[in-house]
Amino acid sequence: MLRLEGVRKQFGGQVVLEGASLAVHPGERVGLIGPNGAGKTTIFRIIEGAEGVDAGSVNLRGRIRVGVIRQELEATDSPVLAEVLGGDRELIRLRGEQAALHARLDAAAGGGELDRLSARLGEVDHSLEQIGSFEADSRASSILMGLGFSAGEIHSPLNEFSGGWRMRAALARLLFSRPDLLLLDEPTNHLDIESVAWLEKFLARFPGTLIVISHDSHFLNRTAGVIAELEGGRLTRYVGNFDSYLLQREVHIEQLEKAAAQQDRRVAELERFIRRFRAKATKARQAQSRVKQLEKIKPVERVARPAAAPKIRLPDPPASAYEALVVRDLAKSYGANEVFSGVDLKLMRGEKIGLIGPNGAGKTTFLRIVSGEIEASAGRAAPGDRVRVGHFSQIVLDALEPAQSVIESAGEAAPPSTTKTALRSLLGGFLFSGESVFKKVSVLSGGERARLALARLFMSGANLLLLDEPTNHLDMSARAALEEALEAYAGTFILVAHDRDLLESVCESYWVVEEGTIRPLRGSLDGYLEGVAARRQGEKEEAAEKTAPRRRDREARRRSAESRNRVHRETRDLKKKSATLEERIHRMESEEDDLKMQLVEPGIYDGANKAKLDSLLERHKEVSGALRADMEEWEKIAIAIEDIEAALREEE
């Protein structure tokens, strides 16, 4: 379906991709991973055609439709459901024509015009049936509700929702459009844990091909069957989920290291012989032979081992009272909209709480009340003696002063007595070292800004931390470092996160925000998520009943059957040939991969193995050439099948 070959891309003097190659087959689910700034989003832009390449090639099979979210939906007064339905342009076009035809029929005088309009209406009705128009509203509603919209909210104007909710609507529109190749860039960032669980199940049933960028290892384990790692401008493909990738990568590096060491020893031996005997007439022929051997050696690929996992070092928090937070009869309303009421909770020193619940239920509102940023409508949330509250949120990130340097920003949050040396040491604990402490906030990446905000939080002496999605901008290594630090942290915190691995690793218990209250969770996180999924399924079924499709009449079923039969007859031989080619391509790709592995085996470049090496190289050349030829023929057949099917649809 998709093949990148030797892609090179640079911006100014910075080379982002260098010799990047990747094959993605129909129906595969690929997790694209790599550090922040490695070029993952650039690869997406190249695939969708928004960026060109400086060298190499990008080949997409036939006329596949690529789906990607380019931006959040504009805040219009159009209902959310209508915006999502707009993801299917053909559906909207045909429905518009259908409505116009009905209006013209009502005004038609009769005779030939009436016959012509009726005939066209029949064609449009048939086309709408073929593309699933009767089920479209129900399907769009189901997707929206899976992503957290209520049955009532899907009919509300889009401009009543925040940017985060409009991003959810944009994701729903993309999923509804059913592209052949779906590109998702950090799709969980705007979702709550309940919606992430739904999305995992939806993508497992998605019939097309998926490439997803994510730093969430749990999400990748549930959705990806292939991992493509982008490092140093190159792509490496591993078959399996994220956990499998970690094991395979270690084996791959060990194999390359052994092959490189063996090659280095061989090169050193040849060079010593050449230096020693090149000047001696009796050995000149042997020395020249060694020179030719040396020239033929193709350097083994060198892969650097991953740098040691970074460590975030958190300072010990000051001691606090045993009761860190007491919440009594807490309520919050915005006008007539009650967020929650009657909340009674108690948080003890050293407890680590995960705050869970749907987006919009009041998690962030609760944290802002506890931090003192906003007032409660009733009741109180009172920190205990010697408790100092610190809050991490998107608002905190946005409030960082752009003109300050990292060390200046940190110094602003630290106690006045903190020395520059101590500041640098503390910043080092949050992965800022050397000259990076003098970078301006305005040029920091999202991940760097998040780490700076976290550093300021921990430097402030807070011992009750309110953490609202702290991993949203962090790459995998920084996420892992924060997770390890929070596990070892001796203080108290309340954590909001959509990252399930983080929640389960660092939280001892959970509070649930839903249905106008906040309560301790009784039971496991798995059990809670299963209950949420069951309730949402019930809501979907209820909504589906209200938008149930009309029953198809016998003539419509007959026409549909005739159409399918005709398509089958016209394309049967081509599909057989396509299947044969696909099987042969799969065998050759496997053989090509096996040949590549043999060509990096230790000792393959020894003189004693020359015959075997020559045979492997010749076979690799044959297989590669045959594979290219078969891929070109397969693509031509796929296009021919699509053309026949399109022509038959037009005739109908």
N, C-alpha and C positions, 0 to 999 in steps of 0.2 A: 504493500500500500504506500509506504513512504521509505525513501532511501536517501540519506545524506552521504555524500562521498567527498572526503578530503576538503571539507568546508573551511575556508579561512575568512575571518572577519575582524577588522580593526576599526577603531574610532580614534582619529587623530594618530598619535604615536602609540596608542595602547592596543596590542593584539589581544582580542578576547577569545577567538576561536582559531585553532591552528591544526589543520588536518583532522577535523572532527568528522567521524563517520558513524552512521547508525542505520540499521534496517528495522522497520516496524511492520509487522505482518497484520493482515486483516483480523480484527477481533482481539488483538492483544491489548493488555492494560499495562502501560509503562509508567513507572515512577521515575521522574527526572530529578536527580539530586545533585548537590554540590554546594560549596560555600556561597554566602552572599557575595554578589559581584562577579561570580564565575562566568556568567553569560547565559543562564538558563532562560530568562525572559527574552534575550536576544534570539535564541534558537526558536522560541515560539513565534517571534515576529518574522523570522526568516521563513518558517513553515507556512504561515498565513499569507506571505507575500508582502508584508509591510516593510521588510528590509531586504536588500539584495546581499549577495556575497561577493567578496573580493577574489575568491578562487574556489574551485570545487563545484559541486552540483547538488541540486535538490530536486528529486523526482517524486511527484505525487501521481498515483495511478489514476488514469482516466479523468473523470469529471467529479471527483469526490468533493463533498461539501465539508469545509473546515469550519468548526464552530469555536468561537473564542469570545470572552467578555472584554470589550475594549474600554468600557467606562460604565459607571452607574447610570441607571435610567434617569432621564430628565424629569424633574418634579412637575409633572403636568396634572391636570384635573381629571385625567382619564382613569377609570377604575384599574386596580392592580391586575385583575383577571384579563381585561382587554389588552393591557400592555404585554402580558405573557402570551396571549393568543397571537399577538402581532409578530411573534417569532416565526410563525409559519406564513410567509408572504403570499404563497399560493392560496392558502385557506382564506386569508383576508380579501384577496382580490376576487376570488370566486363568490364569497359571501356578499361582497359589495355589488357584484354584477347580478347576483340572484335577487337582492333587494331592489335594484334598479329595474330589473325585468318585471318583478311583481307590480311595481308602481306603474310601469308603462302598460302592462296588461290591464290594470284597472282603468286606465284612461283610453285604451285602444277602442277604435270605432268598430272593429270586426273585420271580416273578410281576410285578405291575404296577410295583412299586418298581424292580425291575431294569430294566424297559423304560424307565421315566421317567429314571433316572440315565444309562442308556446313550444315550438321545436327547440329553440335555443335554451329555453328554461329547462327543458328535459335534459339537454346535454350538460348544462351547468349542474343540475341536481345530481346527475350520474357522476360527474367529476368530483363533486363534493363528497359523495358517498365513497368513492374510490380512495380518497385521501383521509378518510376517517373523520369527517366533519361532525357527524352525530355524536362521536365520543370525545371530541376535542375539548369541550368545556369541562367535562368530567375529568379528563386527563390533566388539564392545566390546573384545575382546582386541587387535585390530588398532590401534584408536585408542590404547589404553594403551601398546602397544609403540612406536607412533609417537612418543608423548610421553616415552619413555625408560624405561618399566618393562620388566623382563625377563620372559620367558615364565614363570619361576617366581614372580616377585614379584607377578604379578597375582592369585595365589591366596593371598597372605599377608594377615594381618589389617591393617586400615588403621592401627591404633594402633601398629604397628611403624615407621611412617614419620613424618618430620619435617613441620612445617607447610608447607614449600615443596612437598614431595611430595604432601601432601594437597590443596594447591591444584591441582596437576597432575591429581589424581584428580577434583577438582571440574570442571576444564575438560573432562576426558574424558567425564564424566557429561553435561555440557551438550552437547558435540558429538554424543554418542550419541543424545540425545533428539530430534535433528533438528527444531528449532523452525522456524516459518515466518520469523521475524525474529530473528536472532542478534545480541546486543549483547555485544561484547568490550571490556573496559576494561583496557588495557595487558596483553594476554595473554602477552607474551613475557617479562615481568619474572621469572617463576619458571622459565624454560626455559633450557637450554643451547643453543648455536648449532646443534647437530645436530637438536634437537627443533623449533627455530624453522624450520629448513629444511623439516622434515616438515609443520609446521602451514601454511606457505605453500602447499604443494602440496594439502593437504587442503582449505583454504578455496577454492582455485581450482576444486575439484570440488563444493563445497557447493551444493546445489540451491536453497537458500532465499535470503533477503535478509540482507545483513551490514552492520552499522555497527560500526566498530572505532575505539577511541581508542588512539592510539599516538604516541610521540615518535621512533620508529625509522623513518627515511626509507627505508631499504632494504626493510624489511618492508612499508611502505605502497606502495612502487613495485611490489612483487610481488603485493599483495593487493587494492588499491583501484583502482576505475575511476572514482570520483567523490571529490573532496575537498570537505568542508564545513568552512570556516574560521569559527571562533567568535572574534570580536574586538569589544570594546566592547559586548557584549550582543547582537550581531547575527550572523546566519549568512549566509555567502556560499557559493554552490555553484559548483564548477568541475568540468567533465567532463574526466577524464583522471587519470593517476596523480600522485604527488607532484612529480616533476620537471616535468610538464606544468603543474601548479598554479603553480609558481614563475614560469614564463614568463607564464601567463595573468594572474596577479595583477599583474604589472608593467604589462602592457598595459591592464588594467582601471583601475588607478590613474591611468595617464597619460591615458586617455580622460576620466575623471571630473575630473581636474585641468584639462584643456583646457575641458571644458564649464563648470566652475565659474568659470574665469577669464573666459570669454566672457560668462557670466551676470553676473559682477561688473561688467564693463565696461558692459554694457547697463543694469544697475541704476544705476550711477553717472551715466550719460548722462541717464537719465530723472529722477533726483533733481536734477541740475544744472538741467535745463530747468524743472522744477517750481519750484525755489527762485527762479529768475531771472524767470519770467514769471507766477507765480501772482497777484501783486498788480496786474498790468497788465490793464486791462479788455479791451484789444484781443487779448490772448493768453490770456485766462482759459479759453476753451473748449478750446484746445489743451493748456493745462496740466492741465485736468481730465481730458482724454483720456489724458494721460501717467500721471496718478494711477491710473486704472482699469487701464492696462497694467501698472503696477507691482504692483497688488494681485493681478493674475492670474498673476504669475510664481511658479511653484512652485520653491522652492530646490532646486538640484541636490544630490544626496547628496555629503557631504564624507567622504572616507576618508583618514585620516592615513597617511602612509608609515610603514612599519615603522621603529622606532628603529634606529639604527646597531647592528650586531651587537656584543654585549658582548665584551670581551677579558679573558681570564684571563692575568695576567702572573705567570709563575713565576720565582722568584729562581734565580740560577745556583747549582747544587749545588757543595759543596766537592769538590776533587779526591780521587780514590780510587786504590787500586792498580789495575794493569791487569787482574788477575784479580779481578773483583768478587765472584764466588761459585764455590766448588768443591764439588761434591756427589760423595761417594764411597760406593758400596755402601749407599745409604740404604734403610731399610725402616721400615715402620710397620704395626703390628697393633693391633687392639682385641680383646683376648682371642683367640679362635680365628679372628677375622675379619681376614685379611691385606688391607690396603689396597694396598700396593705393596712391592716389594723389589728389591734389586740395581740401584738407580738410580745411574747415573754421568753427571754433566752438568758443564758448565763455562760460566759466564757472564762475558763480558768487559766491561770498562768501556765505557759508551756503547751497549751492545746494548739493543734494545727487543724483548722476547719476548712473544708471545701464547701463553698457556697454555690449551689447548683439550682437550675430552674430555667425555664424558657427565657430567651431575650425579651425584654420589655416587661417582665414580671416584677422587677424592682430590685434586682441585685445591686446594680450601680447606685440606685437611690439609697438603699440601706447603707452602703459603704460611705456615701457622702454625708449621711446623717451622723454616722459614728465618727467620721473625721472632723465634723463641725463645719463642713462647707455649706450645708443647708440645714434648715431647722425642721424638726418634726412637726406634724400637725397636732399631735397629742402624744402623751407618754414621754419616755426618756430613754436614751442610750448613754449610760454613764460609765466612762472608764474608771478603773479603780485607782487607789493611791499609787503614786510614783509611776503611773502608766503614761507613756508618751506615744501618741498615735502618729504613725507615718502612712501616707497614702500614695500608691503608685497607680496612675491611670493615664489614659490618652490625654486628658486635660493637662496633667503634669508634664507630659512630653511636649505638648504644644506651647507650654509656658516657659520652656528653656530659653534663655536670652541668646539670640543668634550671634551677637557680637562678642560674647565672652569666649575664652578658650576653655578647654576641658578642665584644666586645673583651676582656673578662676571660678568656674561654675561650681566645682566641687568645694572650693574654699568658702564660697558663699553659704553652703549648707552645713559645713563642718563647724564645730565649736571654735570660737575666736582664737583660742590658744594653740590650735593645730598648726604645726610648722609645715613649710613647703616639703621638707623631707618626708614628714609623716603623711602629707597629702599624696605625694607620689607613691608611697608605699601602699596606701589604701586604694589608690586608683589602679595600681598594679594588680590588686586582688580582683579587679573587674576588667582585666585584660587590656588596660591602657598602660603602655610602657614606652620608654624612650621619648622620641619627639612627638609621639601621638598625643601626649598630654597638652601640647601647645596648639593642637588643631582647633579651629573655630567651630563652635556649635553649628554654624550655618552650613558647614561642608560635611558634617557627619552623616553617615548612612542611618537608616531607620534602626538597624541593630545597634549601632554605636550610641545613638541617642537613648535607646532603651537601657543600655548598660550604664550610661552616665546617670540617668534618672534613678536607676536602682542604687548606684554608688552614693548619690546624694541622700537617698532614703536611709541607707544603712549608716552613713556618716552622721546623720542628724541625731543619733542617740535614741531613735524610736525603739520601743520594745513591744509594741502592738502594731503589726504590719497589716495593712489592707492592700492586697495585691489584685488589681483588676486587669486580667489578661496580660501578665508580664512577659509572655513568650511570643507575642504576636509578631515582633520584628526580628526575632533571634533566629540564627541558623542552627543547624543540628548540634554543632559542637558547643555553642553558647547555651542552648537549651539544656543539654546534658550537664553542663557545668552548673547552671542555676539549680537544676533538679538535685544534684549532689549537695550543693550548698544548703538548700532548704531542708533536705533530709537531716543534715548535721546541725542546723540552726537551733540554738537553745532558747529562743524567744517564742512569742505567740503570734500567730497570723491567721487571717481569713483570706482564702484564695478563691478567686473567680477565674476559671480557665476552661477552654474547650478541648484542651490537650488531656486526653484520658490517661495516658501513661503518667503524666505529671501529677494529676490528681491522685491516682492510686498509689504512686510512689511516696508522696510527701504528706498526704492528709490522713489523719487518724479517724475522722468522722465527718459527717456532712450535715449541712442545714439546707433545706429545700425551700425555695421561694416560688410559690404557686398559689393560685386561687385566692389571692388577697391576704395571704398570711406567710409567715416564715416559721418552719418547724424543724426539729431534729429529724433526720432520716432514720426510720426503723427498718433495718435490713440492709442489703448490699446495694452497691451502685448498679450492678447488673440487673437486680430485681427492679430497681427504680426505673431504669431505662426500658426494660421490657413492659412495665406498666404504662409508661408514656407512649410507647409504640402502639400498645393495644388501644389506648384511648384515642389516639390520633387516627388509627384505622377505623374505629367506630364513627368518628366524625366524618371521615372521608366517605364511608359507605352511606351515611345519612345525607351528605351533600350530593353524592352520586345519584341517589334516588330522585332528588329534585331536578337533576339535569340528565335523567336517563334518556338514552337515544331512542328514537322512534323505531318500531319494528320494521325490518326490511320486507318489502313485498316480494311475491314469488318471481315477478318479472325482473326485478333488480338482481335477485340471486342468480337467475338464469343468465343475465347479461354478464355478471361478474364471472360466473363459471366459464362462459364462452371465451371471455377475454383471457382468463388464465390459461385455458387450453390452447388458444392460438399462440400466446407467448411461448408456451412450452414447446409446441411443434416447431416454431421458427428458430428457437435457440437451443434445441436439444443437442444437436451435434457439436455446436460450439462449446456448450457447457461441459460435454464429455471431454473434449480436447483440453479445455481449461483445467478440468480436474486432473487429467493425466499430467499436464505441465506442472500444476501445483505440487503433485506428489514428487515429480522428478526434481523440481526446484528445492523442495524440502530435503530430499536425499543429498543433492549436491551441496547445499548450504551446510549440512551436517558434515559431509566429507571435507569441505573447505575448512571448516572449523577444526576438524581433526588434523588435517595437514598443517595448519598453522601451529597447532600445539606440538606436533612432531618437529617442526622447524625451530622451536625454541628449547628442545630437549637438550640436556647437558651431553656434550660429546658429539653432537651431530656434525659439528664443523671440523672434527678431527680428520686428519688425512686418511685414516683407515676407513672412515665412513663416507668417503667421497662419492662412491657409486650410489649409496643410499640417498645422499644429499641431492645428487643430480636427478635421481629418479623422483624424489619428493618435489623438487622445484619444477620439473617437467610436468608432473601430474597436477601440481597446483595451477600451472599456467593453463593446462587443458580444462580443468574444472572451472576456473574463473571465466574463461572464454565461453564455455558452454552455458554457464549460469547467466552471463549477460545476455546471450542470444535467446535463451528460454524466457528470461524476464521480459525482454522486448516483445517476443511473440505473445506471451501471456497478456501483456498490457494491451496489445492490439486487439486480441480476442475480447478482452473485458470491455473495451470501447465499442466494439462491434455489437456485443450483446446489449449494452446500454442504448446504442442507437436504434436497434430493432425494437426494444421495449418502449423507447420514447416515441418512435414512429407509430407503433400500434396504439399507444395511449392517445396520440393526436387524432388517429382515425376514429377512435371511439367518440 
